[in-house]
């Protein structure tokens, strides 16, 4: 006999015999046919009881009588030594083996499969008798190499005669072919266990029958063959399972199986089995055939039963049909419910519990935090939040890591955790503070208030001085003014505090879409999302044109990367890169009309960006121009759109700005030192501010460093995610070009963050092993490109291996170490994020008394008044700004600081003197400015107190308002002159 | 012809076409910052102009997330562009902005849809 012991885990073509002709396959498509004579057959018969000895003997005899006898017959006795002994003696021509698996049909069949040597393994029940043409019919089905399994028809042999009421549609109850199955040779989803066969290599590929299902003794929890067939179908995407009704066996149906009792219990059990299969194989696959059966076979049967004069007694058959469907459905539902309660809920709970605990702890931390915000220190809110906040943050990181490392494809839990993170990060302040953070947010509200009051009259000249650009790029303010009017609000103050949370939440969709273009790996994408949010400490998420424009910027980028890709020739590693487990295949090119549609759809956002912000259109245009370097994203029309729209805006509405600013911009162009100098917190003073400033810089540093590691570690991603890298790098030269009020370096970091986060997340993942082909030899030779034993440096040198990469082999999953790495990195980032993001809240939060003081001052100050303060860091600073003139002492670079500090009161009075005796000038000293100039080091230490003392003692200033948060002085012109 | 007419008169399309005018009615009739007014205005401003544009142009690709992003981006952009343009033209007011958006939405919602070409290229 032929030796079948060699490994045959190849495609069917390689094991099959010679190709002989081309005809039609089972599904009608012409294909190669194979001579099936060369195929060998093993038949496995499983038995568990002596009670069926007679039938079993007949069953084995029917195999001997086959026109095409099988090469091997294996009889497996299922944990019954008496049966085994008797069978060994009685059937010397049969291989009798005891089951080595778990008791039950599946375990016995798996034992048979292990003993099988034939190319094809067929199963025959011990109570079934095959017709003489059975094996020949089965084997003929394998002529098509795509056929993986062939099942045949099963005719019931009723011991006590067929019950008159028993519907043929329910013959599956007794394990037989039923009405509803194809009447001619046709592909089906699954075979019936009593008469089925599969290529042996399929078992090698997907394993045997599941022992979690299957009958144990008489307990008829079946469906194991259904589950196996679904598994095989999944493994071989294009494989076919064929039903050949002419390969007939006769199934012995005992008297007990013809009873109502057996019928109902079997239906119930079948439903439960289906639930189990659904859980293992997915409901769609598990129930596809059943849905079709319910749609067609059952209604037909009902129609037949109801038709007058149709053979069988209609009433009882009708009852059987209805009862059968109901019980099976109920069984399915209870099976699903039971399985869900016991297993899935337990698994979901593991992920849900940290989230619930985190949210409860966070909620409980809010009142405690609110009570402490009145007097924040040098660490801002970070020092004021209680332990429950930190525990909550820790639980979120833990739960997110758990959710991410579960074998699930659903984005639900990572998304829910991300929203919870955003709430903790960016909604806490909205909840604990009575008013919006940041003097800048107040300024933006003041601008909307002005446009609201003056009927939307924009002033495109430079008359408003430092406030002029807000009218020249008014998009964000115009939109909000309209919204405030339409909603019937008094001011945007009511919703501005929630802007950090909302604007960050808006970024989630474009972010996930962008990352998804470059990675099919769910873990990589969501880890990158978290690194983005934990690394984005720069606080440009507040109520601002930048936050709005950044959302549109990321949105445009997402839509461009997803829909405007072009077909480009694959590089040397193109095929391998497309299959890289952490990467993604390049997006396909859309037809010309579709591309045009997307270009049209992108026009409104590009226009809105141009109208709303100075910097973002430049970054967008530069980014898209950088993409021209890649062939895949070379879109000249897109670049033209991104250039022409902002240029048109700059040449009309913002022309006055450029006329004024261009000479200054030319002067500072290329002054790297000046332009990269961060204006915000350049010289932090005091323990808190110094540590916080190290932390925020450290946070940027960690993210950037991780990104570099990611770039080095994954050469394949470096090639496929090149567009992302280019877009991240694109804004960096802007640091040289312009200082943007000392903010440029932070903005550039923010615009680069999506790309940085992607590669930083990749840094946490191991590189899959490359399978290399020798360049000259045609045979593929698996070579470990990144053997764990090889030192890191050598592995990195193999970044571009000499041989061609033919594929990838993922490392054996090690969920615990992988999760530990994610947990550590995200935990560290989260811990550093909180002080980085909220550490300056003493400067940025204005308690109510301070706002009241400022509003009282403006209520007194007549239009044309001169408002003077150490700096502009106080709420409502620009209330009614088109009516006032301002002087911020710390921002004034026209005279040296020493002049101010020598005689503060005299210096300030001199500066106010221009208002004359009829004009009004006010000096405001409040806690926000004190914190700002002191902690940021805007004035030398002690300066603020010196100014305050000097002014208090000077007759040039009269104290007109005072409360717990500050003082307002009115300038007294005459006194000043007398004093001098 | 009959199919085109039934498409034109589909409830979704008609609702979309009228959404802006319903929001305008709310702004006119409902008290300042009342929940109904806030809901009507936000629903219209954030979703409807974008939905109408997306419906009219029918980009072929993209899942639910991408569709939502597109709708939101176009709606917000339309609000910004409409309000800014009205300010530059010296005709700005809240209702004026809403009228412009409502008209735009009606036109795009009722515009005949260009069917996707049978053969790409």
Interface residues (C-beta under 8 A of the other chain):
Chain A: X451 X455 X456 X457 X458 X474 X475 X476 X478 X479 X481 X482 X483 X484 X485 X486 X487 X488 X489 X506 X509 X510 X512 X513 X548 X551 X552 X555 X556 X558 X559 X562 X563 X590 X591 X592 X593 X594 X597 X598 X600 X601 X604 X605 X607 X608 X611 X612 X653
Chain B: X23 X27 X31 X32 X33 X34 X37 X38 X41 X42 X45 X53 X54 X57 X58 X59 X60 X61 X62 X65 X66 X68 X69 X70 X72 X73 X74 X76 X77 X78 X79 X80 X81 X82 X83 X84 X86 X87 X88 X90 X92 X93 X94 X95 X97 X98 X116 X117 X120 X121
